[in-house]
Amino acid sequence: MTARERILGRIGRALEGHTPVPRPEHVRRAAPAGDLVEAFCAALEAAGAGWEAVARRADLPAAVAAYRERAGLAGGVTVAPVLRELDWPAQLAVEFGTTDGGAELAVSEAAAGIAETGTLVLPSAPGTPTLLNFLPDHQLVALARARVVDTLEAGWAVLGPAPPRVVNFVTGPSRTADVEQTIQIGAHGPRSLYIVLID
């Protein structure tokens, strides 16, 4: 008899006559009532994020330019490669790819938005680099209206049976209250999160 068999045998004998502890049932929150996009936008605002809606994907560069002007930003814009095909204005000085921390404004695309919490589902892929979600002070995220789902479980389901190795769930701008219980914005990610909903 091996050591493994002896150990498992002792465990089995010790468990004889014991009633197993039942596993708790999975508790699932109720899906938001009413229009999912309205619920998503209300949750976004509650989390401190801003948003606007545009009619077409082609309208995204103009929305980015308007946001940059409103925010008083002067630097270039780093854009996820998945958005390369859009017509980006020359004055934005767009660079495609990831960032080393030098980008003040990053533009990426979400795989889904979760209505119950206002959360963005941001998978890592060559077309959507993860660092765009964390290093810039300002993050602007494109999200198709059709990709707003009701619950966290549905957000996971959007990723399919083989999700990427890294998936970030982002709700509002980065914040912490670790120091003297005072909210600090931008502690470990963007100070500003803005979503452009595309019809």
N, C-alpha and C positions, 0 to 999 in steps of 0.2 A: 504494500500500500504506500502511495506517495504522500508527501507532506500535504499536498493540495487536497487529496482525497480525505486525509485525516481531519483537516480543518473544516472542509465542507460537511463531513460526517458529524462533527461536534456541533456545528451550527444547526444542521438539520435536527439533531436530537434535542437541542435547546429550544427549538421552535415548536416541537410537538406539544399539542394541547393548547397552544396560544392562539387566540383569535386575531387574525390579521386586522390591522387598522384600515378602515375603508378609505379609499382615495376620495378627496373632496371633489364634488362636481365642478365642472368648469363653469365659471360665472362670466356671462357675457353681458356687457352693457347694452342697453336698448339703443337701437339706431335712432339718429335724430329724426324728428317728425318734420314733415313739410319738405320744402325744396332743399335738396342737398347743397347746392351751390350757395344759397343764402345762409344756410347753417355753417358752411365752411367759412364764408367771409366774416360772419359774426364771430366765429371762434378765432379767426386770424386777428381781428381787431382786438379781441379780449386778450390775446397773447402779445399785443404790442406791434404787430406787423401791419403794413399798409398794402393796399391793392388797388388795381384798376382793371377794367375789362376793355379788350380790343376786339374788333370784328374778325381779323384775320391774322394768321401767323406772320404775314408780311408786314404787319403794323408794329411788330416788336421793336425793330431798331428805332423808330420814331418815339416809342414809349421810353426806351432806354435814354435817348438823347434828352427828352423832356425831364426825366427823373434826374439825370446828371446836372442839368441846369438848375432845377429846383433845389437840389442838395448843395449847390455851389462847389461842385467838384471840378477840378481842372486837369487831372491826370487822364491817362489812357484807360481803356476798358479791356478787361480780359474776358473773352467769350468762349464758352464750351464749344469744342469742335462740332458737336451735333447741330449747332446753329449756324455753321459756316455758310450755308447756301443762301442766307438772307442778304438783302442789299443794305450793307452797313455804311452809314455816312462817313466820309473821310475825316470830318472834324472829331469823330470819336476816337481816332487813332487806335482802332481795334487790334488786339493780338489774340490769336486763337491758341488754345491749349490750357495748360495749368499755370500756376503762379508759384513764385518762391517767397511770397509775402509782400512783393512790391506793388501789387495791384490794389488800387483804392476801391474800384468797383468791379465786381464780377457778375457775369450773366450766365446762368445755367438753366437746365430744364428738369422738371420733376417728372417722375414716372406716375405719381398719383398725389392727390390731396385727400386728407381724411376729414370728413365733415364733423365728426364727433369731437375732435380736438383742435382742428385747424392746423394739422400737422402735414408737412411735406415729406414725401417718400423720395429720397435722393440716392439712387443706386450708383455705385462706382463702375465706370466703364471707360474705355479710351475716349469716347465722345462726351463723357460727363465726368471730368476729373474731380476727385473728392476734395482736393485742396481749395477749389473754388468755393466750397461750402464753409470754410473755416478761416482762411487767412485774410481776405479783404475786409475792410471796415463796412462796406456796403455790398449786400448781396441782392441781386434781382433775379427772380426765378420765373420762368415761363411755365405755365400749366394749362393744358387743354381742358376746357370746361367738362368735356366728356369723361375726363379721367378723375373727376371728383367722386369718391366712393363714401359709403356711410361709416364704416367702422375700421378699426385697426386690423382686424382679421381680413377684411376685404382689401386693405392696403397691401398686406403681405401677399394675398392671392394675385394681385396685379403683376407681381414679379415672376410668376410662373413656377413650375416644378423645380427649376434649377436656378435659384436666385444668385446674384453675384456674391463674391466673397465679402464685400463691404456694402452695407446699406445704412444710410443715415436717415433717421427720423428727426426732423427739425420742426420745432414749434416756437415761433417767434424769434426775436433777436437773442443773441447770447446774453445770459445774465447769471449772476450768483449773488448770494447774500452771506457768503462765508466770512466776510470781514465785518465784524461788529453788527451783524444782522442788517446791514444796509445794502439795498439792491445796487449792484454795479452792472451797467450795461456794457457788453462787449468784452466780457471777462475771458472767454475762450472761443470767440468767433465774432461774426459780424455785429456791429452796433445797430445796424439798420437792415431789416428784411422787408422786401417789397415784392409782391407777386403780381404778375401780369396774366390775367385769365384770358384765354383765347377761345373764342366761339368756334 
